[in-house]
Amino acid sequence: MTPPPVFDPVIHAPGRLQICAILSSVDEAEFALIRDTIKVSDSVLSKHLKQLEDAGYITLTKTPVDGRSRTWASLTPAGKKAFAAHVAELNRLAALTQAPVLGKGFSG
Amino acid sequence: MTEDPNEALARIREAREGVPGPVAYPVAWDLAYGAICGLMVASQGLPTPWAMLALVIALAGLAICVQWWRNRVGWWVSGYSPKRARWVAIGLAVILIALMGLSIWGKDAGMVWMPLATGAAGFVSAIIGGRLWMHVWKRELAGDLS
């Protein structure tokens, strides 16, 4: 079921929008994959992830691989709901921009 | 709002399509996954101690495969998570369960060759199902954002 459209300023920033898009496609994604997909630096990505985590939209977990720590991110149920509502709002706004202009051609 | 909604939607599509895009996983993955599923199916037709051992080996192999995939590609998605592709996973599960039932029936009927036949069918089904799932999932990611 499509959630009611709600614009979310936390999600709407381009970087965070793309992070949520990636995380909505998978169960979890690793820091390096997100960074390379949206083409940002480590520090910028860390900042975006922190903001999404503070909003309760993602959870971050660290797993050791070959003696190094890797960060994995996944959307929380609240994050999934907020992202779906935001996408619904974008679709609604996009549909408005494509709607024919009523009254065009009338001279009154 | 500072960005055109169409541009924002395009960004979302671009990011979603970029996740599995470069993944060209090796045939070894198919073979390993097929072998694990085949072993799970065949194990149901083996005598009890061997059935347990084969099942434990299959589950351990599955855990190793999942870990290998996560470390290699940097993402993980359960077969049952995507809305449309999950139906491929459900279909494959139904086939594998039916084959397991056939293995058990063959054991009860004294058909010693049955585990070989059902295991081979499970191996092939898992490979075809796995590739089909990936195809459907990629199409799903590139589809409508509704």
gemmi code that builds the backbone of each chain (N, CA, C; Angstrom):
import gemmi

chains = {
    "A": [
        ("MET", (0.838, -1.196, 0.000), (0.000, 0.000, 0.000), (0.878, 1.253, 0.000)),
        ("THR", (0.544, 2.219, -0.874), (1.329, 3.448, -0.946), (0.963, 4.360, 0.230)),
        ("PRO", (1.974, 4.840, 0.980), (1.670, 5.708, 2.124), (1.217, 7.094, 1.662)),
        ("PRO", (0.537, 7.863, 2.544), (0.137, 9.216, 2.159), (1.374, 10.081, 1.894)),
        ("PRO", (1.320, 10.934, 0.861), (2.496, 11.739, 0.513), (2.872, 12.728, 1.626)),
        ("VAL", (4.111, 12.684, 2.031), (4.604, 13.630, 3.052), (6.010, 14.062, 2.652)),
        ("PHE", (6.200, 15.361, 2.522), (7.534, 15.866, 2.193), (8.402, 15.804, 3.438)),
        ("ASP", (9.623, 15.253, 3.288), (10.523, 15.106, 4.437), (11.838, 15.833, 4.155)),
        ("PRO", (12.065, 16.967, 4.834), (13.282, 17.744, 4.565), (14.572, 17.009, 4.937)),
        ("VAL", (14.493, 16.074, 5.885), (15.708, 15.321, 6.251), (16.136, 14.439, 5.084)),
        ("ILE", (15.164, 13.820, 4.440), (15.460, 12.900, 3.332), (15.748, 13.642, 2.042)),
        ("HIS", (15.149, 14.825, 1.863), (15.155, 15.448, 0.534), (16.526, 15.934, 0.037)),
        ("ALA", (17.465, 16.215, 0.931), (18.798, 16.656, 0.471), (19.345, 15.607, -0.494)),
        ("PRO", (19.904, 16.025, -1.648), (20.291, 15.054, -2.692), (21.082, 13.846, -2.197)),
        ("GLY", (22.081, 14.059, -1.359), (22.888, 12.939, -0.872), (22.069, 11.958, -0.052)),
        ("ARG", (21.275, 12.501, 0.852), (20.486, 11.630, 1.731), (19.361, 10.938, 0.962)),
        ("LEU", (18.862, 11.638, -0.050), (17.824, 11.034, -0.894), (18.385, 9.786, -1.581)),
        ("GLN", (19.600, 9.905, -2.090), (20.222, 8.775, -2.782), (20.609, 7.659, -1.812)),
        ("ILE", (21.038, 8.041, -0.621), (21.357, 7.010, 0.389), (20.102, 6.200, 0.709)),
        ("CYS", (18.987, 6.919, 0.916), (17.727, 6.227, 1.226), (17.280, 5.366, 0.039)),
        ("ALA", (17.519, 5.868, -1.181), (17.145, 5.102, -2.379), (17.916, 3.786, -2.418)),
        ("ILE", (19.208, 3.846, -2.116), (20.036, 2.636, -2.112), (19.552, 1.673, -1.018)),
        ("LEU", (19.351, 2.226, 0.171), (18.978, 1.364, 1.299), (17.565, 0.809, 1.166)),
        ("SER", (16.721, 1.488, 0.378), (15.363, 0.960, 0.160), (15.388, -0.212, -0.825)),
        ("SER", (16.503, -0.353, -1.555), (16.617, -1.427, -2.550), (17.169, -2.712, -1.956)),
        ("VAL", (17.872, -2.588, -0.838), (18.550, -3.753, -0.258), (18.224, -3.858, 1.229)),
        ("ASP", (18.625, -4.951, 1.841), (18.431, -5.074, 3.292), (19.491, -4.269, 4.029)),
        ("GLU", (20.710, -4.298, 3.519), (21.779, -3.488, 4.103), (22.882, -3.263, 3.077)),
        ("ALA", (23.572, -2.125, 3.231), (24.644, -1.787, 2.294), (25.854, -1.294, 3.069)),
        ("GLU", (27.035, -1.548, 2.504), (28.272, -1.201, 3.171), (28.676, 0.236, 2.816)),
        ("PHE", (29.350, 0.889, 3.735), (29.755, 2.290, 3.603), (30.416, 2.578, 2.255)),
        ("ALA", (31.388, 1.767, 1.857), (32.135, 2.021, 0.620), (31.240, 1.940, -0.615)),
        ("LEU", (30.296, 1.015, -0.603), (29.391, 0.885, -1.750), (28.528, 2.141, -1.883)),
        ("ILE", (28.002, 2.632, -0.762), (27.165, 3.845, -0.800), (28.004, 5.033, -1.283)),
        ("ARG", (29.202, 5.163, -0.715), (30.096, 6.268, -1.077), (30.400, 6.257, -2.582)),
        ("ASP", (30.736, 5.090, -3.108), (31.084, 4.996, -4.529), (29.874, 5.189, -5.430)),
        ("THR", (28.702, 4.756, -4.971), (27.493, 4.881, -5.796), (27.046, 6.337, -5.901)),
        ("ILE", (27.096, 7.067, -4.783), (26.614, 8.462, -4.841), (27.763, 9.466, -5.042)),
        ("LYS", (28.971, 8.930, -5.114), (30.160, 9.738, -5.440), (30.361, 10.930, -4.490)),
        ("VAL", (30.546, 10.616, -3.219), (30.880, 11.648, -2.231), (32.090, 11.179, -1.426)),
        ("SER", (32.646, 12.105, -0.645), (33.808, 11.744, 0.168), (33.353, 11.007, 1.428)),
        ("ASP", (34.310, 10.391, 2.112), (33.999, 9.671, 3.352), (33.344, 10.589, 4.381)),
        ("SER", (33.913, 11.809, 4.504), (33.403, 12.717, 5.540), (31.984, 13.183, 5.235)),
        ("VAL", (31.713, 13.460, 3.964), (30.355, 13.899, 3.584), (29.359, 12.770, 3.836)),
        ("LEU", (29.756, 11.561, 3.456), (28.846, 10.427, 3.665), (28.604, 10.196, 5.162)),
        ("SER", (29.658, 10.292, 5.948), (29.512, 10.117, 7.400), (28.507, 11.113, 7.966)),
        ("LYS", (28.594, 12.341, 7.490), (27.698, 13.408, 7.959), (26.236, 13.071, 7.617)),
        ("HIS", (26.027, 12.651, 6.352), (24.664, 12.292, 5.925), (24.123, 11.117, 6.742)),
        ("LEU", (24.977, 10.117, 6.939), (24.536, 8.935, 7.687), (24.187, 9.297, 9.122)),
        ("LYS", (24.987, 10.188, 9.698), (24.736, 10.622, 11.081), (23.370, 11.320, 11.167)),
        ("GLN", (23.076, 12.175, 10.188), (21.795, 12.897, 10.204), (20.618, 11.934, 10.069)),
        ("LEU", (20.780, 10.954, 9.192), (19.704, 9.968, 9.019), (19.561, 9.088, 10.264)),
        ("GLU", (20.695, 8.771, 10.887), (20.647, 7.964, 12.115), (19.988, 8.757, 13.247)),
        ("ASP", (20.337, 10.040, 13.357), (19.739, 10.891, 14.397), (18.225, 11.026, 14.219)),
        ("ALA", (17.792, 10.989, 12.949), (16.351, 11.089, 12.668), (15.642, 9.751, 12.914)),
        ("GLY", (16.430, 8.708, 13.187), (15.838, 7.381, 13.433), (15.495, 6.653, 12.145)),
        ("TYR", (16.072, 7.103, 11.019), (15.732, 6.500, 9.727), (16.649, 5.346, 9.336)),
        ("ILE", (17.849, 5.317, 9.888), (18.765, 4.205, 9.563), (19.430, 3.685, 10.831)),
        ("THR", (19.933, 2.463, 10.733), (20.786, 1.946, 11.816), (22.144, 1.635, 11.204)),
        ("LEU", (23.177, 1.895, 11.970), (24.547, 1.618, 11.518), (25.137, 0.517, 12.394)),
        ("THR", (25.754, -0.457, 11.748), (26.422, -1.522, 12.504), (27.832, -1.699, 11.964)),
        ("LYS", (28.730, -2.077, 12.839), (30.119, -2.298, 12.426), (30.438, -3.783, 12.525)),
        ("THR", (31.044, -4.313, 11.453), (31.445, -5.720, 11.478), (32.928, -5.820, 11.126)),
        ("PRO", (33.672, -6.659, 11.841), (35.094, -6.810, 11.525), (35.303, -7.739, 10.323)),
        ("VAL", (36.106, -7.273, 9.364), (36.463, -8.097, 8.201), (37.973, -7.990, 8.000)),
        ("ASP", (38.657, -9.119, 8.089), (40.122, -9.151, 7.945), (40.798, -8.139, 8.873)),
        ("GLY", (40.351, -8.067, 10.092), (40.977, -7.179, 11.068), (40.582, -5.725, 10.949)),
        ("ARG", (39.728, -5.393, 9.962), (39.287, -4.006, 9.802), (37.786, -3.927, 10.057)),
        ("SER", (37.383, -2.762, 10.506), (35.974, -2.587, 10.816), (35.233, -2.007, 9.602)),
        ("ARG", (34.118, -2.628, 9.240), (33.304, -2.123, 8.134), (31.951, -1.659, 8.663)),
        ("THR", (31.474, -0.534, 8.137), (30.187, 0.005, 8.581), (29.098, -0.379, 7.593)),
        ("TRP", (28.016, -0.925, 8.138), (26.862, -1.305, 7.319), (25.668, -0.464, 7.737)),
        ("ALA", (24.877, -0.052, 6.757), (23.694, 0.767, 7.039), (22.448, 0.060, 6.537)),
        ("SER", (21.361, 0.245, 7.271), (20.072, -0.298, 6.816), (18.954, 0.641, 7.264)),
        ("LEU", (17.878, 0.665, 6.486), (16.739, 1.519, 6.835), (15.960, 0.902, 7.993)),
        ("THR", (15.523, 1.731, 8.917), (14.637, 1.270, 9.987), (13.208, 1.258, 9.431)),
        ("PRO", (12.261, 0.612, 10.111), (10.860, 0.689, 9.660), (10.386, 2.144, 9.503)),
        ("ALA", (10.805, 3.014, 10.437), (10.411, 4.436, 10.342), (11.033, 5.065, 9.098)),
        ("GLY", (12.278, 4.681, 8.798), (12.958, 5.205, 7.614), (12.289, 4.738, 6.331)),
        ("LYS", (11.888, 3.475, 6.308), (11.198, 2.935, 5.120), (9.893, 3.682, 4.884)),
        ("LYS", (9.166, 3.923, 5.977), (7.870, 4.603, 5.892), (8.075, 6.053, 5.421)),
        ("ALA", (9.061, 6.731, 6.014), (9.304, 8.135, 5.668), (9.766, 8.265, 4.215)),
        ("PHE", (10.623, 7.337, 3.784), (11.115, 7.404, 2.401), (9.976, 7.140, 1.412)),
        ("ALA", (9.144, 6.141, 1.710), (8.014, 5.836, 0.819), (7.060, 7.029, 0.738)),
        ("ALA", (6.822, 7.673, 1.887), (5.929, 8.846, 1.900), (6.546, 10.000, 1.111)),
        ("HIS", (7.860, 10.155, 1.217), (8.548, 11.228, 0.493), (8.511, 10.977, -1.021)),
        ("VAL", (8.735, 9.720, -1.406), (8.671, 9.374, -2.836), (7.251, 9.611, -3.363)),
        ("ALA", (6.256, 9.278, -2.544), (4.858, 9.506, -2.952), (4.611, 11.001, -3.166)),
        ("GLU", (5.189, 11.822, -2.297), (5.028, 13.280, -2.432), (5.748, 13.783, -3.698)),
        ("LEU", (6.933, 13.247, -3.963), (7.661, 13.639, -5.189), (6.858, 13.241, -6.427)),
        ("ASN", (6.279, 12.049, -6.397), (5.447, 11.606, -7.532), (4.237, 12.515, -7.706)),
        ("ARG", (3.648, 12.915, -6.571), (2.475, 13.801, -6.635), (2.873, 15.155, -7.243)),
        ("LEU", (3.992, 15.698, -6.778), (4.453, 17.000, -7.296), (4.852, 16.892, -8.770)),
        ("ALA", (5.496, 15.771, -9.114), (5.906, 15.576, -10.512), (4.678, 15.496, -11.424)),
        ("ALA", (3.630, 14.851, -10.914), (2.389, 14.739, -11.705), (1.763, 16.113, -11.903)),
        ("LEU", (1.881, 16.964, -10.885), (1.316, 18.325, -10.991), (2.039, 19.136, -12.067)),
        ("THR", (3.358, 18.938, -12.133), (4.129, 19.711, -13.119), (3.837, 19.250, -14.543)),
        ("GLN", (3.332, 18.006, -14.658), (3.028, 17.496, -15.997), (1.571, 17.682, -16.393)),
        ("ALA", (0.739, 18.134, -15.443), (-0.689, 18.302, -15.732), (-0.903, 19.433, -16.735)),
        ("PRO", (-1.881, 19.289, -17.645), (-2.138, 20.348, -18.611), (-2.627, 21.622, -17.915)),
        ("VAL", (-2.234, 22.743, -18.464), (-2.636, 24.019, -17.876), (-4.090, 24.286, -18.237)),
        ("LEU", (-4.963, 24.327, -17.232), (-6.383, 24.528, -17.471), (-6.643, 25.947, -17.947)),
        ("GLY", (-7.514, 26.062, -18.911), (-7.912, 27.384, -19.366), (-7.001, 27.977, -20.423)),
        ("LYS", (-5.953, 27.208, -20.766), (-5.024, 27.733, -21.767), (-5.756, 27.913, -23.107)),
        ("GLY", (-5.597, 29.022, -23.718), (-6.235, 29.253, -25.006), (-7.507, 30.086, -24.889)),
        ("PHE", (-7.979, 30.197, -23.652), (-9.173, 31.033, -23.480), (-8.777, 32.513, -23.506)),
        ("SER", (-9.549, 33.269, -24.162), (-9.226, 34.695, -24.204), (-10.088, 35.471, -23.210)),
        ("GLY", (-11.103, 34.778, -22.652), (-11.991, 35.407, -21.677), (-12.925, 36.330, -22.387)),
    ],
    "B": [
        ("MET", (11.143, 23.732, -0.835), (11.772, 22.690, -1.649), (12.664, 23.339, -2.693)),
        ("THR", (13.883, 22.869, -2.818), (14.841, 23.528, -3.694), (15.072, 22.767, -4.993)),
        ("GLU", (14.543, 21.586, -5.106), (14.855, 20.781, -6.283), (13.579, 20.351, -6.992)),
        ("ASP", (13.655, 20.308, -8.308), (12.530, 19.854, -9.113), (12.195, 18.407, -8.739)),
        ("PRO", (10.912, 18.072, -8.543), (10.565, 16.696, -8.146), (10.997, 15.658, -9.172)),
        ("ASN", (10.959, 16.046, -10.447), (11.389, 15.092, -11.483), (12.883, 14.787, -11.372)),
        ("GLU", (13.660, 15.839, -11.026), (15.101, 15.628, -10.848), (15.357, 14.737, -9.633)),
        ("ALA", (14.594, 14.982, -8.580), (14.750, 14.169, -7.365), (14.407, 12.710, -7.664)),
        ("LEU", (13.339, 12.487, -8.409), (12.961, 11.106, -8.762), (14.028, 10.463, -9.651)),
        ("ALA", (14.602, 11.269, -10.534), (15.668, 10.742, -11.403), (16.884, 10.336, -10.572)),
        ("ARG", (17.183, 11.124, -9.537), (18.303, 10.792, -8.639), (18.049, 9.459, -7.928)),
        ("ILE", (16.815, 9.286, -7.512), (16.458, 8.044, -6.809), (16.636, 6.851, -7.748)),
        ("ARG", (16.123, 6.997, -8.973), (16.239, 5.896, -9.951), (17.710, 5.569, -10.222)),
        ("GLU", (18.499, 6.631, -10.391), (19.925, 6.453, -10.685), (20.614, 5.685, -9.555)),
        ("ALA", (20.303, 6.071, -8.321), (20.930, 5.406, -7.171), (20.489, 3.953, -7.069)),
        ("ARG", (19.191, 3.700, -7.279), (18.681, 2.323, -7.179), (19.286, 1.431, -8.254)),
        ("GLU", (19.362, 1.958, -9.470), (19.907, 1.152, -10.563), (21.403, 0.913, -10.394)),
        ("GLY", (22.053, 1.821, -9.656), (23.503, 1.707, -9.478), (23.902, 0.622, -8.496)),
        ("VAL", (22.957, 0.139, -7.691), (23.312, -0.847, -6.654), (23.722, -2.189, -7.261)),
        ("PRO", (22.848, -2.841, -8.015), (23.264, -4.155, -8.527), (23.979, -4.053, -9.870)),
        ("GLY", (23.957, -2.876, -10.486), (24.465, -2.705, -11.847), (25.793, -3.362, -12.144)),
        ("PRO", (26.854, -2.998, -11.403), (28.163, -3.546, -11.758), (28.382, -4.980, -11.293)),
        ("VAL", (27.403, -5.533, -10.576), (27.620, -6.885, -10.035), (27.538, -7.933, -11.135)),
        ("ALA", (28.674, -8.517, -11.441), (28.694, -9.647, -12.373), (29.279, -10.800, -11.565)),
        ("TYR", (28.399, -11.478, -10.830), (28.915, -12.503, -9.926), (29.321, -13.751, -10.712)),
        ("PRO", (30.320, -14.463, -10.198), (30.883, -15.586, -10.961), (29.953, -16.796, -11.026)),
        ("VAL", (30.207, -17.642, -12.008), (29.427, -18.881, -12.166), (29.628, -19.757, -10.931)),
        ("ALA", (30.788, -19.591, -10.257), (31.065, -20.377, -9.044), (29.977, -20.149, -7.995)),
        ("TRP", (29.414, -18.919, -7.968), (28.325, -18.645, -7.019), (27.117, -19.519, -7.348)),
        ("ASP", (26.767, -19.564, -8.634), (25.636, -20.389, -9.064), (25.865, -21.851, -8.675)),
        ("LEU", (27.080, -22.329, -8.947), (27.395, -23.732, -8.679), (27.335, -24.033, -7.180)),
        ("ALA", (27.882, -23.098, -6.377), (27.869, -23.295, -4.922), (26.438, -23.265, -4.394)),
        ("TYR", (25.667, -22.273, -4.839), (24.278, -22.149, -4.371), (23.447, -23.364, -4.814)),
        ("GLY", (23.657, -23.768, -6.053), (22.949, -24.939, -6.573), (23.319, -26.188, -5.786)),
        ("ALA", (24.607, -26.336, -5.471), (25.071, -27.519, -4.722), (24.475, -27.539, -3.324)),
        ("ILE", (24.411, -26.368, -2.692), (23.848, -26.283, -1.328), (22.369, -26.688, -1.344)),
        ("CYS", (21.617, -26.121, -2.295), (20.184, -26.448, -2.381), (19.991, -27.924, -2.746)),
        ("GLY", (20.812, -28.414, -3.673), (20.731, -29.819, -4.075), (21.012, -30.747, -2.895)),
        ("LEU", (22.011, -30.359, -2.087), (22.369, -31.168, -0.914), (21.237, -31.163, 0.120)),
        ("MET", (20.619, -29.989, 0.306), (19.496, -29.895, 1.253), (18.349, -30.813, 0.823)),
        ("VAL", (18.068, -30.809, -0.469), (16.980, -31.626, -1.013), (17.326, -33.109, -0.886)),
        ("ALA", (18.533, -33.460, -1.334), (18.939, -34.871, -1.339), (19.036, -35.431, 0.072)),
        ("SER", (19.458, -34.570, 1.031), (19.672, -35.045, 2.403), (18.406, -35.652, 3.012)),
        ("GLN", (17.240, -35.176, 2.558), (15.979, -35.679, 3.118), (15.735, -37.143, 2.748)),
        ("GLY", (16.426, -37.609, 1.733), (16.240, -38.995, 1.309), (17.323, -39.927, 1.826)),
        ("LEU", (18.237, -39.411, 2.639), (19.334, -40.234, 3.169), (18.950, -40.824, 4.527)),
        ("PRO", (19.632, -41.915, 4.951), (19.390, -42.442, 6.299), (19.710, -41.372, 7.352)),
        ("THR", (19.040, -41.451, 8.504), (19.051, -40.369, 9.505), (20.421, -39.743, 9.828)),
        ("PRO", (21.451, -40.520, 10.217), (22.697, -39.818, 10.582), (23.289, -39.040, 9.410)),
        ("TRP", (23.204, -39.596, 8.210), (23.753, -38.919, 7.028), (22.902, -37.712, 6.647)),
        ("ALA", (21.587, -37.823, 6.839), (20.696, -36.710, 6.531), (21.047, -35.497, 7.386)),
        ("MET", (21.284, -35.742, 8.684), (21.632, -34.645, 9.605), (22.963, -34.020, 9.215)),
        ("LEU", (23.934, -34.883, 8.924), (25.274, -34.393, 8.565), (25.218, -33.554, 7.288)),
        ("ALA", (24.492, -34.060, 6.289), (24.390, -33.348, 5.007), (23.699, -31.995, 5.189)),
        ("LEU", (22.676, -31.965, 6.049), (21.960, -30.721, 6.298), (22.858, -29.695, 6.986)),
        ("VAL", (23.638, -30.159, 7.947), (24.562, -29.258, 8.658), (25.602, -28.700, 7.685)),
        ("ILE", (26.122, -29.564, 6.809), (27.117, -29.112, 5.814), (26.481, -28.076, 4.883)),
        ("ALA", (25.242, -28.348, 4.449), (24.551, -27.413, 3.537), (24.328, -26.066, 4.202)),
        ("LEU", (23.885, -26.066, 5.457), (23.625, -24.804, 6.168), (24.921, -24.038, 6.413)),
        ("ALA", (25.993, -24.767, 6.741), (27.290, -24.110, 6.937), (27.764, -23.502, 5.615)),
        ("GLY", (27.563, -24.231, 4.525), (27.935, -23.712, 3.199), (27.146, -22.465, 2.851)),
        ("LEU", (25.868, -22.464, 3.213), (25.022, -21.296, 2.939), (25.535, -20.074, 3.707)),
        ("ALA", (25.896, -20.290, 4.972), (26.405, -19.180, 5.795), (27.703, -18.626, 5.191)),
        ("ILE", (28.571, -19.515, 4.720), (29.839, -19.079, 4.106), (29.559, -18.285, 2.825)),
        ("CYS", (28.606, -18.780, 2.028), (28.258, -18.090, 0.768), (27.714, -16.686, 1.032)),
        ("VAL", (26.839, -16.566, 2.026), (26.264, -15.253, 2.357), (27.373, -14.290, 2.776)),
        ("GLN", (28.290, -14.782, 3.619), (29.408, -13.945, 4.083), (30.297, -13.532, 2.914)),
        ("TRP", (30.553, -14.473, 2.017), (31.385, -14.185, 0.843), (30.726, -13.088, -0.005)),
        ("TRP", (29.428, -13.219, -0.218), (28.704, -12.251, -1.046), (28.757, -10.849, -0.417)),
        ("ARG", (28.473, -10.782, 0.867), (28.474, -9.483, 1.569), (29.836, -8.804, 1.469)),
        ("ASN", (30.894, -9.568, 1.698), (32.236, -8.992, 1.658), (32.635, -8.569, 0.259)),
        ("ARG", (32.154, -9.309, -0.731), (32.561, -9.020, -2.105), (31.797, -7.859, -2.713)),
        ("VAL", (30.480, -7.829, -2.585), (29.699, -6.812, -3.297), (29.266, -5.638, -2.429)),
        ("GLY", (29.280, -5.793, -1.098), (28.961, -4.656, -0.233), (27.488, -4.414, 0.004)),
        ("TRP", (26.648, -5.318, -0.383), (25.223, -5.216, -0.033), (24.652, -6.605, 0.134)),
        ("TRP", (23.509, -6.646, 0.798), (22.828, -7.919, 0.944), (21.334, -7.674, 0.898)),
        ("VAL", (20.644, -8.528, 0.177), (19.186, -8.452, 0.165), (18.652, -9.873, 0.233)),
        ("SER", (17.717, -10.078, 1.143), (17.098, -11.394, 1.256), (16.228, -11.631, 0.029)),
        ("GLY", (16.138, -12.863, -0.386), (15.320, -13.188, -1.559), (13.867, -12.796, -1.398)),
        ("TYR", (13.423, -12.685, -0.148), (12.005, -12.434, 0.121), (11.705, -10.950, 0.377)),
        ("SER", (12.717, -10.076, 0.345), (12.489, -8.651, 0.628), (11.837, -7.884, -0.524)),
        ("PRO", (12.335, -7.987, -1.773), (11.740, -7.175, -2.848), (10.300, -7.612, -3.152)),
        ("LYS", (9.453, -6.623, -3.479), (8.020, -6.896, -3.658), (7.738, -7.895, -4.786)),
        ("ARG", (8.379, -7.706, -5.930), (8.068, -8.576, -7.079), (8.979, -9.797, -7.130)),
        ("ALA", (10.285, -9.570, -6.908), (11.236, -10.696, -7.010), (10.981, -11.755, -5.944)),
        ("ARG", (10.309, -11.369, -4.843), (10.060, -12.358, -3.783), (9.224, -13.533, -4.291)),
        ("TRP", (8.409, -13.268, -5.328), (7.580, -14.351, -5.857), (8.421, -15.418, -6.539)),
        ("VAL", (9.564, -15.022, -7.082), (10.499, -16.006, -7.650), (11.071, -16.852, -6.505)),
        ("ALA", (11.445, -16.176, -5.396), (12.004, -16.888, -4.242), (10.969, -17.844, -3.649)),
        ("ILE", (9.720, -17.385, -3.568), (8.655, -18.242, -3.030), (8.442, -19.456, -3.950)),
        ("GLY", (8.443, -19.202, -5.258), (8.283, -20.288, -6.232), (9.393, -21.309, -6.109)),
        ("LEU", (10.627, -20.803, -5.950), (11.774, -21.716, -5.801), (11.650, -22.518, -4.505)),
        ("ALA", (11.232, -21.851, -3.444), (11.069, -22.547, -2.151), (10.028, -23.667, -2.277)),
        ("VAL", (8.938, -23.385, -2.981), (7.886, -24.403, -3.165), (8.451, -25.612, -3.925)),
        ("ILE", (9.234, -25.332, -4.978), (9.833, -26.428, -5.763), (10.781, -27.261, -4.893)),
        ("LEU", (11.629, -26.570, -4.122), (12.603, -27.291, -3.291), (11.908, -28.116, -2.207)),
        ("ILE", (10.840, -27.558, -1.623), (10.102, -28.309, -0.590), (9.440, -29.541, -1.218)),
        ("ALA", (8.891, -29.356, -2.427), (8.263, -30.496, -3.120), (9.315, -31.578, -3.403)),
        ("LEU", (10.501, -31.154, -3.805), (11.580, -32.124, -4.067), (12.022, -32.832, -2.783)),
        ("MET", (12.016, -32.078, -1.675), (12.347, -32.702, -0.385), (11.314, -33.781, -0.048)),
        ("GLY", (10.056, -33.441, -0.292), (8.980, -34.417, -0.054), (9.172, -35.658, -0.904)),
        ("LEU", (9.599, -35.442, -2.140), (9.850, -36.562, -3.054), (11.013, -37.421, -2.539)),
        ("SER", (12.023, -36.746, -1.970), (13.174, -37.477, -1.408), (12.727, -38.374, -0.271)),
        ("ILE", (11.877, -37.823, 0.604), (11.385, -38.598, 1.753), (10.529, -39.779, 1.265)),
        ("TRP", (9.681, -39.473, 0.284), (8.830, -40.543, -0.272), (9.681, -41.646, -0.888)),
        ("GLY", (10.726, -41.252, -1.610), (11.627, -42.224, -2.239), (12.332, -43.076, -1.201)),
        ("LYS", (12.700, -42.459, -0.082), (13.367, -43.220, 1.000), (12.411, -44.276, 1.563)),
        ("ASP", (11.154, -43.818, 1.812), (10.155, -44.747, 2.368), (9.841, -45.881, 1.386)),
        ("ALA", (9.901, -45.565, 0.076), (9.578, -46.570, -0.951), (10.792, -47.426, -1.315)),
        ("GLY", (11.920, -47.161, -0.680), (13.123, -47.956, -0.926), (13.834, -47.625, -2.235)),
        ("MET", (13.569, -46.454, -2.778), (14.244, -46.041, -4.027), (15.557, -45.343, -3.658)),
        ("VAL", (16.639, -46.077, -3.656), (17.917, -45.523, -3.196), (18.476, -44.448, -4.139)),
        ("TRP", (18.014, -44.471, -5.373), (18.505, -43.495, -6.356), (17.777, -42.146, -6.260)),
        ("MET", (16.672, -42.126, -5.517), (15.849, -40.914, -5.490), (16.612, -39.656, -5.019)),
        ("PRO", (17.439, -39.739, -3.944), (18.170, -38.531, -3.529), (19.050, -37.950, -4.638)),
        ("LEU", (19.606, -38.847, -5.467), (20.446, -38.363, -6.574), (19.609, -37.561, -7.573)),
        ("ALA", (18.433, -38.115, -7.886), (17.557, -37.451, -8.859), (17.009, -36.136, -8.318)),
        ("THR", (16.506, -36.152, -7.073), (15.937, -34.924, -6.505), (17.038, -33.889, -6.226)),
        ("GLY", (18.210, -34.367, -5.803), (19.335, -33.459, -5.567), (19.750, -32.758, -6.852)),
        ("ALA", (19.803, -33.510, -7.947), (20.165, -32.921, -9.252), (19.107, -31.910, -9.683)),
        ("ALA", (17.824, -32.268, -9.462), (16.737, -31.344, -9.826), (16.813, -30.081, -8.963)),
        ("GLY", (17.139, -30.248, -7.677), (17.281, -29.093, -6.780), (18.439, -28.206, -7.209)),
        ("PHE", (19.540, -28.829, -7.621), (20.727, -28.098, -8.098), (20.363, -27.208, -9.291)),
        ("VAL", (19.707, -27.799, -10.278), (19.336, -27.059, -11.494), (18.294, -25.979, -11.172)),
        ("SER", (17.288, -26.338, -10.371), (16.227, -25.373, -10.020), (16.808, -24.159, -9.310)),
        ("ALA", (17.754, -24.400, -8.387), (18.337, -23.293, -7.623), (19.129, -22.351, -8.531)),
        ("ILE", (19.863, -22.911, -9.485), (20.649, -22.060, -10.391), (19.718, -21.218, -11.266)),
        ("ILE", (18.719, -21.873, -11.849), (17.777, -21.145, -12.708), (17.004, -20.104, -11.872)),
        ("GLY", (16.532, -20.537, -10.694), (15.780, -19.632, -9.822), (16.609, -18.448, -9.370)),
        ("GLY", (17.867, -18.686, -9.044), (18.755, -17.608, -8.594), (18.967, -16.557, -9.668)),
        ("ARG", (19.241, -17.026, -10.873), (19.464, -16.087, -11.995), (18.171, -15.342, -12.344)),
        ("LEU", (17.043, -16.063, -12.308), (15.757, -15.447, -12.614), (15.423, -14.378, -11.570)),
        ("TRP", (15.704, -14.708, -10.298), (15.439, -13.754, -9.219), (16.229, -12.462, -9.468)),
        ("MET", (17.506, -12.599, -9.807), (18.354, -11.419, -10.029), (17.815, -10.587, -11.191)),
        ("HIS", (17.367, -11.255, -12.243), (16.823, -10.559, -13.415), (15.563, -9.769, -13.034)),
        ("VAL", (14.670, -10.424, -12.303), (13.409, -9.762, -11.903), (13.706, -8.600, -10.955)),
        ("TRP", (14.644, -8.803, -10.052), (14.978, -7.753, -9.074), (15.564, -6.518, -9.764)),
        ("LYS", (16.466, -6.746, -10.734), (17.053, -5.613, -11.457), (15.968, -4.831, -12.198)),
        ("ARG", (15.022, -5.561, -12.782), (13.917, -4.890, -13.482), (13.040, -4.126, -12.488)),
        ("GLU", (12.880, -4.704, -11.332), (12.078, -4.055, -10.284), (12.730, -2.740, -9.850)),
        ("LEU", (14.039, -2.748, -9.708), (14.743, -1.527, -9.288), (14.658, -0.440, -10.360)),
        ("ALA", (14.616, -0.866, -11.605), (14.561, 0.105, -12.702), (13.125, 0.530, -13.014)),
        ("GLY", (12.161, -0.051, -12.295), (10.755, 0.213, -12.600), (10.206, 1.444, -11.923)),
        ("ASP", (8.872, 1.484, -11.833), (8.164, 2.637, -11.269), (8.529, 2.863, -9.806)),
        ("LEU", (8.547, 4.119, -9.411), (8.781, 4.470, -8.016), (7.454, 4.767, -7.349)),
        ("SER", (6.598, 3.770, -7.277), (5.291, 4.027, -6.665), (5.155, 3.247, -5.371)),
    ],
}
model = gemmi.Model(1)
for chain_id, residues in chains.items():
    chain = gemmi.Chain(chain_id)
    for i, (resn, *xyz) in enumerate(residues, 1):
        res = gemmi.Residue()
        res.name, res.seqid = resn, gemmi.SeqId(i, " ")
        for name, pos in zip(("N", "CA", "C"), xyz):
            atom = gemmi.Atom()
            atom.name, atom.element = name, gemmi.Element(name[0])
            atom.pos, atom.b_iso = gemmi.Position(*pos), 0.0
            res.add_atom(atom)
        chain.add_residue(res)
    model.add_chain(chain)
structure = gemmi.Structure()
structure.add_model(model)
structure.setup_entities()
